[in-house]
């Protein structure tokens, strides 16, 4: 019960931090790289995954609150599956930023340029907090192996949007400026043939690893 209470508190904090960080970027005063304002921020998987994580954290917090208040006997399996999906999304965001986006922009802007202002929360702090909650306080045997495939859903949906936006603004194999904001089409439109499968494979690998770590000593 103590872990459930701790998870509840941390999920509430996570929801508040996600709301704060997204609102900060939406205000347009965040500055830095990969920022926008108003609804323009929704083009970034970083923002979308963090919004999703915030919503899922709130759902999980309500479920956990009902448990330690005696209104239900246990946290529903669906809440844990949602937490896996949300945690996979923000973990992918963090890893892509650390191992791809930050290194590719380091020479021009510096490695830590993508961790300034609201991006500090969206790219690093909130993903790390999500991992701590899920792996440290929400261990469960309710998440089955089949649920690991659900972890790729947000990335798959976003990939359809990203690829469509890029390819519909391509001419002679070159993506128009502003429509490849993550730089995944660095080799032209044919890059989609290996970049997309690689991202989906990485996403599933993250989902599987988080599932295994969560189940340990559950």
GROMACS elastic network, one bead per residue, 0.5 to 0.9 nm:
[ bonds ]
;  ai    aj funct       b0    kb
    1     4     6  0.50708   500
    1     5     6  0.63511   500
    1     6     6  0.87071   500
    1    67     6  0.84061   500
    1    68     6  0.66353   500
    2     5     6  0.51750   500
    2     6     6  0.62581   500
    2     7     6  0.86010   500
    2    68     6  0.87570   500
    3     7     6  0.59924   500
    3     8     6  0.84442   500
    3   136     6  0.86045   500
    3   137     6  0.53958   500
    3   138     6  0.74883   500
    4     7     6  0.50050   500
    4     8     6  0.60694   500
    4     9     6  0.87057   500
    4    64     6  0.60483   500
    4    65     6  0.81252   500
    4    67     6  0.79705   500
    4    68     6  0.72285   500
    4    75     6  0.86578   500
    4   137     6  0.68946   500
    4   138     6  0.73501   500
    5     9     6  0.63387   500
    5    10     6  0.86795   500
    5    64     6  0.70841   500
    5    65     6  0.73615   500
    5    67     6  0.89604   500
    5    68     6  0.68499   500
    6     9     6  0.51996   500
    6    10     6  0.61849   500
    6    11     6  0.85035   500
    6   133     6  0.85319   500
    6   137     6  0.70731   500
    7    10     6  0.51022   500
    7    11     6  0.59229   500
    7    12     6  0.85011   500
    7    60     6  0.86782   500
    7    61     6  0.74179   500
    7    64     6  0.75310   500
    7   133     6  0.60501   500
    7   134     6  0.82055   500
    7   136     6  0.86566   500
    7   137     6  0.55891   500
    7   138     6  0.67746   500
    8    11     6  0.51778   500
    8    12     6  0.62213   500
    8    13     6  0.86641   500
    8    57     6  0.87050   500
    8    58     6  0.89123   500
    8    60     6  0.74632   500
    8    62     6  0.77350   500
    8    63     6  0.84954   500
    8    64     6  0.56999   500
    8    65     6  0.64046   500
    9    12     6  0.52134   500
    9    13     6  0.62924   500
    9    14     6  0.86271   500
    9    61     6  0.75270   500
   10    14     6  0.60151   500
   10    15     6  0.85739   500
   10    57     6  0.86703   500
   10    61     6  0.83830   500
   10   129     6  0.80757   500
   10   130     6  0.86761   500
   10   133     6  0.66769   500
   11    15     6  0.61058   500
   11    16     6  0.85773   500
   11    54     6  0.83324   500
   11    56     6  0.87675   500
   11    58     6  0.64987   500
   11    59     6  0.89151   500
   11    60     6  0.71163   500
   11    61     6  0.55858   500
   11   130     6  0.81688   500
   11   133     6  0.73910   500
   12    15     6  0.51195   500
   12    16     6  0.62974   500
   12    17     6  0.86565   500
   12    54     6  0.88729   500
   12    57     6  0.68539   500
   12    58     6  0.63420   500
   12    60     6  0.89839   500
   12    61     6  0.62245   500
   12    62     6  0.89899   500
   13    16     6  0.51100   500
   13    17     6  0.60924   500
   13    18     6  0.85308   500
   13    57     6  0.88355   500
   14    17     6  0.50719   500
   14    18     6  0.60113   500
   14    19     6  0.84810   500
   14    53     6  0.82649   500
   14    54     6  0.64588   500
   14    57     6  0.65786   500
   14    58     6  0.82818   500
   14   126     6  0.68145   500
   14   129     6  0.72357   500
   14   130     6  0.73142   500
   15    18     6  0.51939   500
   15    19     6  0.61655   500
   15    20     6  0.85602   500
   15    51     6  0.88437   500
   15    53     6  0.77267   500
   15    55     6  0.68967   500
   15    56     6  0.83079   500
   15    57     6  0.57775   500
   15    58     6  0.59238   500
   16    19     6  0.51596   500
   16    20     6  0.60875   500
   16    21     6  0.86335   500
   16    54     6  0.76819   500
   17    21     6  0.60170   500
   17    22     6  0.84846   500
   17    54     6  0.80691   500
   17   121     6  0.76223   500
   17   126     6  0.71895   500
   18    21     6  0.52216   500
   18    22     6  0.60612   500
   18    23     6  0.83706   500
   18    50     6  0.62382   500
   18    51     6  0.65497   500
   18    53     6  0.76448   500
   18    54     6  0.53892   500
   18    55     6  0.88347   500
   18   121     6  0.77620   500
   18   122     6  0.75172   500
   18   126     6  0.70664   500
   19    22     6  0.53796   500
   19    23     6  0.59853   500
   19    24     6  0.84372   500
   19    50     6  0.87959   500
   19    51     6  0.74868   500
   19    54     6  0.69659   500
   20    23     6  0.52236   500
   20    24     6  0.60289   500
   20    25     6  0.87449   500
   20   118     6  0.85183   500
   21    24     6  0.50162   500
   21    25     6  0.63506   500
   21    26     6  0.85693   500
   21    47     6  0.89990   500
   21    50     6  0.88489   500
   21   117     6  0.87122   500
   21   118     6  0.52310   500
   21   119     6  0.77066   500
   21   120     6  0.87175   500
   21   121     6  0.62219   500
   21   122     6  0.66132   500
   22    25     6  0.52223   500
   22    26     6  0.60105   500
   22    27     6  0.85711   500
   22    41     6  0.84569   500
   22    47     6  0.67450   500
   22    50     6  0.78377   500
   22    51     6  0.72991   500
   22   118     6  0.74382   500
   22   122     6  0.78466   500
   23    27     6  0.60813   500
   23    38     6  0.86957   500
   23   118     6  0.88881   500
   24    27     6  0.52931   500
   24    28     6  0.72346   500
   24    29     6  0.70765   500
   24    30     6  0.62506   500
   24   117     6  0.85397   500
   24   118     6  0.61329   500
   25    28     6  0.56091   500
   25    29     6  0.67921   500
   25    30     6  0.53038   500
   25    31     6  0.81371   500
   25    35     6  0.66426   500
   25    36     6  0.67381   500
   25    37     6  0.62456   500
   25    38     6  0.79247   500
   25    41     6  0.72851   500
   25    47     6  0.88433   500
   25   117     6  0.86203   500
   25   118     6  0.59686   500
   25   119     6  0.80839   500
   26    29     6  0.80140   500
   26    30     6  0.81704   500
   26    35     6  0.85682   500
   26    36     6  0.68398   500
   26    39     6  0.69874   500
   26    40     6  0.79053   500
   26    41     6  0.64071   500
   27    30     6  0.72751   500
   27    36     6  0.85409   500
   27    37     6  0.57238   500
   27    38     6  0.63282   500
   28    31     6  0.71030   500
   28    35     6  0.77192   500
   28    36     6  0.60434   500
   28    38     6  0.69828   500
   29    36     6  0.88900   500
   29    37     6  0.80016   500
   30    35     6  0.70913   500
   30    36     6  0.82792   500
   30    37     6  0.86850   500
   30   116     6  0.83961   500
   30   117     6  0.58734   500
   30   118     6  0.60213   500
   30   119     6  0.82287   500
   31    34     6  0.86192   500
   31    35     6  0.64111   500
   31    36     6  0.81310   500
   31   116     6  0.82557   500
   31   117     6  0.73561   500
   31   118     6  0.84939   500
   32    35     6  0.64224   500
   32   113     6  0.67881   500
   32   114     6  0.71287   500
   32   115     6  0.87214   500
   32   116     6  0.66752   500
   32   117     6  0.76333   500
   32   119     6  0.83197   500
   33    36     6  0.88714   500
   33   109     6  0.86450   500
   33   113     6  0.67066   500
   33   114     6  0.59410   500
   33   115     6  0.89076   500
   33   116     6  0.84596   500
   33   119     6  0.85038   500
   34    41     6  0.87856   500
   34    44     6  0.79119   500
   34   114     6  0.74504   500
   34   119     6  0.83790   500
   34   181     6  0.76088   500
   34   182     6  0.83098   500
   35    40     6  0.87833   500
   35    41     6  0.67783   500
   35    44     6  0.86009   500
   35   118     6  0.88042   500
   35   119     6  0.81564   500
   36    39     6  0.82945   500
   36    40     6  0.57409   500
   36    41     6  0.51148   500
   36    42     6  0.88050   500
   37    40     6  0.54932   500
   37    41     6  0.57348   500
   38    41     6  0.63063   500
   38    42     6  0.84509   500
   39    42     6  0.57144   500
   39    43     6  0.82112   500
   40    43     6  0.61066   500
   40    44     6  0.84237   500
   41    44     6  0.59626   500
   41    46     6  0.89840   500
   41    47     6  0.66007   500
   41    48     6  0.84292   500
   42    45     6  0.73956   500
   42    46     6  0.86052   500
   42    47     6  0.61316   500
   42    48     6  0.60481   500
   43    46     6  0.87385   500
   43    47     6  0.78438   500
   43    48     6  0.78039   500
   43   158     6  0.89743   500
   43   161     6  0.86940   500
   43   162     6  0.80690   500
   43   181     6  0.88839   500
   44    47     6  0.54374   500
   44    48     6  0.63883   500
   44    49     6  0.86296   500
   44   158     6  0.89488   500
   44   181     6  0.82756   500
   44   182     6  0.85170   500
   45    49     6  0.57367   500
   45    50     6  0.82422   500
   45    89     6  0.85436   500
   45    90     6  0.89853   500
   45    93     6  0.72851   500
   45   154     6  0.88493   500
   45   155     6  0.79780   500
   45   158     6  0.68634   500
   46    49     6  0.54798   500
   46    50     6  0.62626   500
   46    51     6  0.86879   500
   46    89     6  0.84743   500
   46    90     6  0.72397   500
   46    92     6  0.89015   500
   46    93     6  0.56316   500
   46    94     6  0.83709   500
   46   119     6  0.87818   500
   46   122     6  0.65505   500
   46   123     6  0.69800   500
   47    50     6  0.51556   500
   47    51     6  0.60584   500
   47    52     6  0.85408   500
   47   122     6  0.70052   500
   48    51     6  0.51370   500
   48    52     6  0.61662   500
   48    53     6  0.85439   500
   48    89     6  0.88396   500
   48   154     6  0.86899   500
   48   158     6  0.86652   500
   49    52     6  0.50831   500
   49    53     6  0.60732   500
   49    54     6  0.86104   500
   49    86     6  0.69768   500
   49    87     6  0.87387   500
   49    88     6  0.88847   500
   49    89     6  0.52975   500
   49    90     6  0.56010   500
   49    92     6  0.89383   500
   49    93     6  0.75340   500
   49   122     6  0.89300   500
   49   154     6  0.74671   500
   49   155     6  0.86712   500
   50    54     6  0.60812   500
   50    55     6  0.86350   500
   50    86     6  0.79697   500
   50    89     6  0.77263   500
   50    90     6  0.61450   500
   50    93     6  0.87862   500
   50   122     6  0.64959   500
   50   123     6  0.89414   500
   50   126     6  0.78445   500
   50   127     6  0.81470   500
   51    54     6  0.50896   500
   51    55     6  0.63490   500
   51    56     6  0.86509   500
   52    55     6  0.51975   500
   52    56     6  0.61291   500
   52    57     6  0.84873   500
   52    86     6  0.62817   500
   52    89     6  0.83383   500
   52    90     6  0.89501   500
   52   154     6  0.88511   500
   53    56     6  0.50674   500
   53    57     6  0.59244   500
   53    58     6  0.85632   500
   53    82     6  0.88626   500
   53    83     6  0.76947   500
   53    85     6  0.83626   500
   53    87     6  0.68271   500
   53    89     6  0.77265   500
   53    90     6  0.72330   500
   53   127     6  0.89248   500
   53   130     6  0.80872   500
   54    57     6  0.50770   500
   54    58     6  0.63203   500
   54    59     6  0.87687   500
   54    86     6  0.83695   500
   55    58     6  0.51960   500
   55    59     6  0.63591   500
   55    60     6  0.87262   500
   55    86     6  0.89123   500
   56    59     6  0.50025   500
   56    60     6  0.60928   500
   56    61     6  0.84477   500
   56    79     6  0.78275   500
   56    82     6  0.63285   500
   56    83     6  0.63269   500
   56    85     6  0.88345   500
   56    86     6  0.66352   500
   57    60     6  0.51019   500
   57    61     6  0.59961   500
   57    62     6  0.86430   500
   57    82     6  0.88075   500
   57    83     6  0.71791   500
   57    86     6  0.83123   500
   57   130     6  0.86451   500
   58    62     6  0.62553   500
   58    63     6  0.86750   500
   59    62     6  0.52961   500
   59    63     6  0.63907   500
   59    64     6  0.87456   500
   59    79     6  0.70980   500
   59    82     6  0.88076   500
   60    63     6  0.50517   500
   60    64     6  0.60849   500
   60    65     6  0.84779   500
   60    75     6  0.81212   500
   60    76     6  0.88984   500
   60    79     6  0.55339   500
   60    80     6  0.75922   500
   60    82     6  0.82262   500
   60    83     6  0.74414   500
   61    64     6  0.50462   500
   61    65     6  0.59484   500
   61    66     6  0.85464   500
   62    65     6  0.50605   500
   62    66     6  0.62483   500
   62    67     6  0.87663   500
   63    66     6  0.52494   500
   63    67     6  0.65066   500
   63    72     6  0.83933   500
   63    74     6  0.83137   500
   63    75     6  0.58494   500
   63    76     6  0.72401   500
   63    79     6  0.73818   500
   64    67     6  0.50852   500
   64    68     6  0.65415   500
   64    69     6  0.85594   500
   64    74     6  0.78765   500
   64    75     6  0.59629   500
   64    76     6  0.89212   500
   65    68     6  0.55239   500
   65    69     6  0.60605   500
   65    70     6  0.85801   500
   65    71     6  0.84922   500
   66    69     6  0.51145   500
   66    70     6  0.61622   500
   66    72     6  0.58365   500
   66    73     6  0.84259   500
   66    74     6  0.84743   500
   66    75     6  0.82941   500
   67    70     6  0.51632   500
   67    71     6  0.58365   500
   67    72     6  0.50487   500
   67    73     6  0.58102   500
   67    74     6  0.56067   500
   67    75     6  0.64856   500
   68    71     6  0.76525   500
   68    72     6  0.82097   500
   68    73     6  0.85432   500
   68    74     6  0.86732   500
   69    72     6  0.79081   500
   70    73     6  0.66760   500
   70    74     6  0.89985   500
   72    75     6  0.77619   500
   74    77     6  0.89015   500
   75    78     6  0.84358   500
   75    79     6  0.69596   500
   75    80     6  0.77960   500
   76    79     6  0.54819   500
   76    80     6  0.69862   500
   76   142     6  0.84978   500
   77    80     6  0.52510   500
   77    81     6  0.63271   500
   77    82     6  0.87021   500
   77   140     6  0.86716   500
   77   141     6  0.89905   500
   77   142     6  0.54918   500
   77   143     6  0.67422   500
   78    81     6  0.50619   500
   78    82     6  0.61487   500
   78    83     6  0.85791   500
   78   142     6  0.86777   500
   78   143     6  0.84756   500
   79    82     6  0.51004   500
   79    83     6  0.62033   500
   79    84     6  0.87395   500
   80    84     6  0.63059   500
   80    85     6  0.87533   500
   80   134     6  0.85210   500
   80   138     6  0.75459   500
   80   139     6  0.87695   500
   80   140     6  0.77075   500
   80   142     6  0.74245   500
   80   143     6  0.66918   500
   81    84     6  0.50719   500
   81    85     6  0.63869   500
   81    86     6  0.87349   500
   81   142     6  0.82273   500
   81   143     6  0.60174   500
   81   144     6  0.86923   500
   81   147     6  0.67501   500
   81   148     6  0.85334   500
   81   150     6  0.81654   500
   81   151     6  0.86380   500
   82    85     6  0.50366   500
   82    86     6  0.61344   500
   82    87     6  0.84550   500
   82   150     6  0.88357   500
   82   151     6  0.87061   500
   83    86     6  0.50909   500
   83    87     6  0.58791   500
   83    88     6  0.83690   500
   83   130     6  0.86666   500
   83   134     6  0.69937   500
   83   138     6  0.88845   500
   84    87     6  0.52018   500
   84    88     6  0.60432   500
   84    89     6  0.86487   500
   84   134     6  0.75457   500
   84   143     6  0.84305   500
   84   147     6  0.85262   500
   84   148     6  0.79257   500
   84   150     6  0.84625   500
   84   151     6  0.66047   500
   84   207     6  0.71538   500
   84   210     6  0.74517   500
   84   211     6  0.73007   500
   85    88     6  0.52731   500
   85    89     6  0.64101   500
   85   147     6  0.88908   500
   85   148     6  0.82746   500
   85   150     6  0.64940   500
   85   152     6  0.75538   500
   85   153     6  0.78153   500
   85   154     6  0.77591   500
   85   207     6  0.76163   500
   86    89     6  0.51849   500
   86    90     6  0.65574   500
   86    91     6  0.85761   500
   86   130     6  0.83547   500
   86   151     6  0.77504   500
   86   154     6  0.84686   500
   87    90     6  0.54314   500
   87    91     6  0.59385   500
   87    92     6  0.84543   500
   87   127     6  0.71871   500
   87   130     6  0.59195   500
   87   131     6  0.64522   500
   87   134     6  0.74255   500
   87   151     6  0.85407   500
   87   207     6  0.84523   500
   87   210     6  0.84022   500
   88    91     6  0.51054   500
   88    92     6  0.60517   500
   88    93     6  0.86002   500
   88   131     6  0.88798   500
   88   151     6  0.60327   500
   88   152     6  0.79089   500
   88   203     6  0.71418   500
   88   204     6  0.85156   500
   88   206     6  0.62564   500
   88   207     6  0.56460   500
   88   210     6  0.76005   500
   89    92     6  0.52522   500
   89    93     6  0.63579   500
   89    94     6  0.88560   500
   89   127     6  0.86840   500
   89   151     6  0.75166   500
   89   152     6  0.80956   500
   89   154     6  0.68329   500
   89   155     6  0.71523   500
   89   203     6  0.79740   500
   89   207     6  0.89475   500
   90    94     6  0.62157   500
   90    95     6  0.86475   500
   90   122     6  0.80488   500
   90   123     6  0.77601   500
   90   124     6  0.87593   500
   90   126     6  0.77928   500
   90   127     6  0.51131   500
   90   128     6  0.85879   500
   90   130     6  0.78069   500
   90   131     6  0.89234   500
   91    94     6  0.50879   500
   91    95     6  0.61525   500
   91    96     6  0.85263   500
   91   123     6  0.87824   500
   91   124     6  0.88139   500
   91   127     6  0.56344   500
   91   128     6  0.77106   500
   91   130     6  0.82762   500
   91   131     6  0.76556   500
   91   203     6  0.89728   500
   91   206     6  0.76962   500
   92    95     6  0.51670   500
   92    96     6  0.59688   500
   92    97     6  0.83630   500
   92   127     6  0.88283   500
   92   155     6  0.88318   500
   92   202     6  0.81415   500
   92   203     6  0.65316   500
   92   206     6  0.74008   500
   93    96     6  0.54170   500
   93    97     6  0.61637   500
   93    98     6  0.86597   500
   93   122     6  0.82667   500
   93   123     6  0.63269   500
   93   124     6  0.85503   500
   93   127     6  0.79124   500
   94    97     6  0.51853   500
   94    98     6  0.61193   500
   94    99     6  0.85467   500
   94   122     6  0.81514   500
   94   123     6  0.50536   500
   94   124     6  0.58251   500
   94   127     6  0.65473   500
   94   128     6  0.84068   500
   95    98     6  0.50905   500
   95    99     6  0.58387   500
   95   100     6  0.77953   500
   95   123     6  0.86345   500
   96    99     6  0.53894   500
   96   100     6  0.52066   500
   96   101     6  0.63014   500
   96   102     6  0.83712   500
   97   100     6  0.56073   500
   97   102     6  0.55513   500
   97   103     6  0.83116   500
   97   114     6  0.74696   500
   97   115     6  0.89945   500
   97   123     6  0.68433   500
   97   124     6  0.88099   500
   98   101     6  0.65173   500
   98   102     6  0.55255   500
   98   103     6  0.72559   500
   98   111     6  0.86056   500
   98   114     6  0.88370   500
   98   123     6  0.85177   500
   98   124     6  0.88961   500
   99   102     6  0.66175   500
   99   103     6  0.64409   500
   99   104     6  0.87734   500
  100   103     6  0.56133   500
  100   104     6  0.61677   500
  100   105     6  0.87644   500
  101   104     6  0.52923   500
  101   105     6  0.62930   500
  101   106     6  0.84365   500
  101   111     6  0.88003   500
  101   114     6  0.79997   500
  101   182     6  0.73305   500
  101   183     6  0.82593   500
  102   105     6  0.53598   500
  102   106     6  0.57740   500
  102   109     6  0.89430   500
  102   110     6  0.77393   500
  102   111     6  0.50654   500
  102   112     6  0.68101   500
  102   113     6  0.73487   500
  102   114     6  0.63937   500
  102   115     6  0.88660   500
  103   106     6  0.50073   500
  103   107     6  0.77995   500
  103   110     6  0.83336   500
  103   111     6  0.60068   500
  104   107     6  0.72935   500
  104   108     6  0.86003   500
  104   111     6  0.83706   500
  105   108     6  0.56187   500
  105   109     6  0.58442   500
  105   110     6  0.66232   500
  105   111     6  0.67302   500
  105   113     6  0.80742   500
  105   114     6  0.87097   500
  106   109     6  0.53340   500
  106   112     6  0.75891   500
  106   113     6  0.76740   500
  107   110     6  0.58553   500
  107   111     6  0.76320   500
  108   111     6  0.88163   500
  109   112     6  0.80111   500
  109   113     6  0.59040   500
  109   114     6  0.88039   500
  110   113     6  0.55320   500
  110   114     6  0.85767   500
  111   114     6  0.72862   500
  111   115     6  0.85990   500
  112   115     6  0.53102   500
  112   116     6  0.71157   500
  113   116     6  0.58819   500
  113   119     6  0.89277   500
  114   117     6  0.87654   500
  114   119     6  0.61463   500
  114   120     6  0.73299   500
  114   123     6  0.75421   500
  115   118     6  0.77933   500
  115   119     6  0.50081   500
  115   121     6  0.77667   500
  115   122     6  0.83519   500
  115   123     6  0.65148   500
  115   124     6  0.71802   500
  116   119     6  0.54293   500
  116   120     6  0.51698   500
  116   121     6  0.86180   500
  117   120     6  0.56293   500
  117   121     6  0.76767   500
  118   121     6  0.55577   500
  118   122     6  0.63845   500
  118   123     6  0.85069   500
  119   123     6  0.53683   500
  119   124     6  0.75610   500
  119   125     6  0.89638   500
  120   123     6  0.55550   500
  120   124     6  0.55327   500
  120   125     6  0.62411   500
  120   126     6  0.83816   500
  121   124     6  0.54925   500
  121   126     6  0.52479   500
  121   127     6  0.78652   500
  122   125     6  0.67379   500
  122   126     6  0.58954   500
  122   127     6  0.71330   500
  123   126     6  0.72068   500
  123   127     6  0.67953   500
  124   127     6  0.54813   500
  124   128     6  0.61276   500
  124   129     6  0.86388   500
  125   128     6  0.52804   500
  125   129     6  0.61756   500
  125   130     6  0.86085   500
  126   129     6  0.50251   500
  126   130     6  0.60470   500
  126   131     6  0.86461   500
  127   131     6  0.63019   500
  127   132     6  0.87309   500
  128   131     6  0.51278   500
  128   132     6  0.62943   500
  128   133     6  0.87848   500
  129   132     6  0.50450   500
  129   133     6  0.62562   500
  129   134     6  0.86260   500
  130   133     6  0.52938   500
  130   134     6  0.61536   500
  130   135     6  0.84510   500
  131   134     6  0.52192   500
  131   135     6  0.57797   500
  131   136     6  0.77534   500
  131   210     6  0.86055   500
  132   135     6  0.54557   500
  132   136     6  0.53059   500
  132   137     6  0.74273   500
  133   136     6  0.53662   500
  133   137     6  0.52579   500
  133   138     6  0.64093   500
  134   137     6  0.59294   500
  134   139     6  0.68546   500
  134   210     6  0.86183   500
  134   214     6  0.70404   500
  135   138     6  0.61614   500
  135   139     6  0.61478   500
  135   210     6  0.75682   500
  135   211     6  0.89189   500
  135   213     6  0.66806   500
  135   214     6  0.50791   500
  135   215     6  0.86098   500
  136   139     6  0.67315   500
  136   214     6  0.78585   500
  138   214     6  0.74556   500
  138   218     6  0.84831   500
  139   142     6  0.89682   500
  139   213     6  0.85208   500
  139   214     6  0.50326   500
  139   215     6  0.59212   500
  139   216     6  0.75873   500
  139   217     6  0.76687   500
  140   143     6  0.66980   500
  140   214     6  0.66545   500
  140   215     6  0.57199   500
  140   216     6  0.85250   500
  140   217     6  0.85624   500
  141   144     6  0.72359   500
  141   214     6  0.82467   500
  141   215     6  0.56915   500
  141   216     6  0.87642   500
  141   218     6  0.60532   500
  142   215     6  0.86852   500
  143   146     6  0.82213   500
  143   147     6  0.63147   500
  143   148     6  0.81262   500
  143   211     6  0.73756   500
  143   214     6  0.88605   500
  143   215     6  0.79932   500
  144   147     6  0.53945   500
  144   148     6  0.73340   500
  144   211     6  0.83088   500
  145   148     6  0.55438   500
  145   149     6  0.79746   500
  145   208     6  0.79748   500
  145   211     6  0.77499   500
  145   212     6  0.89466   500
  146   149     6  0.60482   500
  146   150     6  0.77909   500
  147   150     6  0.53129   500
  147   151     6  0.73079   500
  147   207     6  0.89088   500
  147   211     6  0.87040   500
  148   151     6  0.55236   500
  148   152     6  0.79895   500
  148   204     6  0.71667   500
  148   205     6  0.89926   500
  148   207     6  0.54767   500
  148   208     6  0.55981   500
  148   210     6  0.87741   500
  148   211     6  0.67759   500
  149   152     6  0.59519   500
  149   153     6  0.76835   500
  149   204     6  0.66295   500
  149   207     6  0.74096   500
  149   208     6  0.81339   500
  150   153     6  0.54748   500
  150   154     6  0.84838   500
  150   204     6  0.86917   500
  150   207     6  0.83030   500
  151   154     6  0.72191   500
  151   155     6  0.81904   500
  151   203     6  0.72581   500
  151   204     6  0.65285   500
  151   206     6  0.82973   500
  151   207     6  0.54384   500
  151   208     6  0.84271   500
  152   155     6  0.54189   500
  152   156     6  0.59649   500
  152   157     6  0.86274   500
  152   200     6  0.66639   500
  152   201     6  0.86653   500
  152   203     6  0.58151   500
  152   204     6  0.57962   500
  152   207     6  0.74956   500
  153   156     6  0.50859   500
  153   157     6  0.61322   500
  153   158     6  0.85348   500
  154   157     6  0.52683   500
  154   158     6  0.61193   500
  154   159     6  0.85014   500
  155   158     6  0.50757   500
  155   159     6  0.59217   500
  155   160     6  0.87147   500
  155   199     6  0.81664   500
  155   200     6  0.70950   500
  155   203     6  0.73669   500
  156   159     6  0.50385   500
  156   160     6  0.65069   500
  156   161     6  0.89754   500
  156   196     6  0.89820   500
  156   200     6  0.70326   500
  157   160     6  0.54036   500
  157   161     6  0.67809   500
  157   162     6  0.89364   500
  158   161     6  0.51356   500
  158   162     6  0.60973   500
  158   163     6  0.85157   500
  159   162     6  0.50204   500
  159   163     6  0.58378   500
  159   164     6  0.81565   500
  159   196     6  0.73228   500
  159   200     6  0.89134   500
  160   163     6  0.54521   500
  160   164     6  0.59493   500
  160   165     6  0.84953   500
  161   164     6  0.52152   500
  161   165     6  0.60686   500
  161   166     6  0.85989   500
  162   165     6  0.52159   500
  162   166     6  0.61971   500
  162   167     6  0.86161   500
  162   179     6  0.82770   500
  162   180     6  0.79319   500
  163   166     6  0.51036   500
  163   167     6  0.59430   500
  163   168     6  0.83575   500
  163   180     6  0.87567   500
  163   192     6  0.75159   500
  163   196     6  0.86910   500
  164   167     6  0.52915   500
  164   168     6  0.59329   500
  164   169     6  0.85186   500
  165   168     6  0.55158   500
  165   169     6  0.65000   500
  165   179     6  0.64493   500
  165   180     6  0.82629   500
  166   169     6  0.53405   500
  166   170     6  0.64144   500
  166   175     6  0.60256   500
  166   176     6  0.76293   500
  166   178     6  0.89559   500
  166   179     6  0.52496   500
  166   180     6  0.59934   500
  166   185     6  0.84321   500
  166   189     6  0.81590   500
  167   170     6  0.51351   500
  167   171     6  0.85359   500
  167   173     6  0.86911   500
  167   174     6  0.88505   500
  167   175     6  0.69001   500
  167   179     6  0.87272   500
  167   189     6  0.69329   500
  168   171     6  0.86419   500
  168   175     6  0.85251   500
  169   174     6  0.84351   500
  169   175     6  0.58813   500
  169   176     6  0.55592   500
  169   177     6  0.87472   500
  169   179     6  0.69670   500
  170   173     6  0.60032   500
  170   174     6  0.52215   500
  170   176     6  0.56854   500
  170   179     6  0.87947   500
  170   189     6  0.76164   500
  171   174     6  0.53051   500
  171   175     6  0.65485   500
  171   176     6  0.73496   500
  172   175     6  0.85047   500
  173   188     6  0.56959   500
  173   189     6  0.54029   500
  173   190     6  0.77696   500
  174   185     6  0.86925   500
  174   187     6  0.88920   500
  174   188     6  0.55310   500
  174   189     6  0.65270   500
  175   178     6  0.83765   500
  175   179     6  0.66137   500
  175   180     6  0.67452   500
  175   185     6  0.76382   500
  175   188     6  0.69577   500
  175   189     6  0.70380   500
  176   179     6  0.59376   500
  176   180     6  0.76618   500
  177   180     6  0.70217   500
  177   181     6  0.83139   500
  178   181     6  0.57915   500
  179   182     6  0.86801   500
  179   183     6  0.89717   500
  180   183     6  0.52599   500
  180   184     6  0.67354   500
  180   185     6  0.66102   500
  180   186     6  0.86890   500
  181   184     6  0.80652   500
  182   185     6  0.82412   500
  183   186     6  0.56585   500
  184   187     6  0.80969   500
  184   188     6  0.88893   500
  184   191     6  0.73634   500
  184   192     6  0.79451   500
  184   195     6  0.68752   500
  184   196     6  0.87821   500
  185   188     6  0.51484   500
  185   189     6  0.60097   500
  185   190     6  0.77000   500
  185   191     6  0.53267   500
  185   192     6  0.67865   500
  185   195     6  0.79233   500
  186   189     6  0.83481   500
  186   191     6  0.69972   500
  187   190     6  0.67876   500
  187   191     6  0.53453   500
  187   192     6  0.89027   500
  188   191     6  0.57314   500
  188   192     6  0.83020   500
  189   192     6  0.61178   500
  189   193     6  0.83917   500
  190   193     6  0.57499   500
  190   194     6  0.79972   500
  191   194     6  0.57882   500
  191   195     6  0.57607   500
  191   196     6  0.80555   500
  192   195     6  0.50970   500
  192   196     6  0.53862   500
  192   197     6  0.80258   500
  193   196     6  0.63728   500
  193   197     6  0.70543   500
  194   197     6  0.55063   500
  194   198     6  0.60466   500
  194   199     6  0.86459   500
  195   198     6  0.51126   500
  195   199     6  0.61514   500
  195   200     6  0.86890   500
  196   199     6  0.51816   500
  196   200     6  0.62571   500
  196   201     6  0.85873   500
  197   200     6  0.51434   500
  197   201     6  0.60591   500
  197   202     6  0.85416   500
  198   201     6  0.50956   500
  198   202     6  0.60893   500
  198   203     6  0.84990   500
  199   202     6  0.50568   500
  199   203     6  0.60190   500
  199   204     6  0.85929   500
  200   204     6  0.62035   500
  200   205     6  0.85664   500
  201   204     6  0.51666   500
  201   205     6  0.61391   500
  201   206     6  0.86699   500
  202   206     6  0.62405   500
  202   207     6  0.86673   500
  203   206     6  0.51659   500
  203   207     6  0.63199   500
  203   208     6  0.87529   500
  204   208     6  0.61148   500
  204   209     6  0.85475   500
  205   208     6  0.51509   500
  205   209     6  0.61134   500
  205   210     6  0.85239   500
  206   209     6  0.52199   500
  206   210     6  0.60643   500
  206   211     6  0.84782   500
  207   210     6  0.52769   500
  207   211     6  0.61086   500
  207   212     6  0.86835   500
  208   211     6  0.50793   500
  208   212     6  0.62302   500
  208   213     6  0.86578   500
  209   212     6  0.51203   500
  209   213     6  0.61269   500
  209   214     6  0.84616   500
  210   213     6  0.50862   500
  210   214     6  0.59201   500
  210   215     6  0.85565   500
  211   214     6  0.51239   500
  211   215     6  0.62294   500
  211   216     6  0.88150   500
  212   215     6  0.53001   500
  212   216     6  0.64463   500
  213   216     6  0.53847   500
  213   217     6  0.88454   500
  214   217     6  0.80909   500
  214   218     6  0.69760   500
  215   218     6  0.50100   500
